[in-house]
């Protein structure tokens, strides 16, 4: 996420997450990605909304207001881009990138920027009053279509470029491994747009709300942040099958043969084993080697900085 954070930078963010989905879907999700630039201010290209970051940070409806205001501010340029092209809200995902960091990663004891905006997948419920269930935030209208869904993201999750890093990690002279990429959370939020179910406890009434389900092994749980947000996990086999991207080979109950399951990155194989009338196992082989028989942590140990410190992750 190194600067400059200009239109080419954001185009690369779109390409990265698009390539992720193109690959994990078995090339069933082709995509195009385009940055809309402010034609009335081409020297900087960005749009300015009416209020402060703190104003938009305090509620889901405030995030919906920011999202809609941003689209309305860019409406002329958006509609000019789609002039003569087919347009349907079902086929287009609007992504609004805002300045600064996202309020998505908590730091113990100190958060000097409490009004950073949390990243979000916008859905219709966020435009409604929770008590009355009525629309209180007017959605943007693009080519006479109301836009209730989309993604809100920061310019970066990488705190290393901001002065607050010196407050949070006071006294540290080595900040390389606190860097976080944007692809992971971007892919996670797009998962909602694509209908991928969350794989953690999302029941707000449960005492286990927010607790992981598949953890690091699936995109729609903690796996979105694998590889420090640069190498998000693939969705679970169940999720990929549900999305129509993959199918499972059924192992019959009377099978006596030994079955070799190749690693996912070599040959995407999923096997299904029925264990009762309504329950089954799905089996695949996840392999995290970066080189033959060598994972990233092994490479970090091989290139230790000192006897007590492994090499930096990104290196």
Secondary structure, DSSP 8 states (H G I E B T S, - for coil): --S--SHHHHHHHHHHHHHHHHHHTTS-----------GGGTTT-----SS-HHHHTS-HHHHHHHHHHHHHHTHHHHHHHTTTS---TTT---EEEESS-BTTS--TT--S-TT-B--EEE-GGGGB-TTT--B-S--EEETTEEE--EEEEES-S-GGGSTHHHHHTTT-S--GGG---SHHHHHHHHHHHTT---SB---TTSTTTT-BSSGGG-TTTGGGGGGGGTS-----HHHHHHTTS---EE--TT--S-----BTTTS---EEEEEETTEEEEE-B---EEETTEEHHHHHHHT-SBTTB---S--
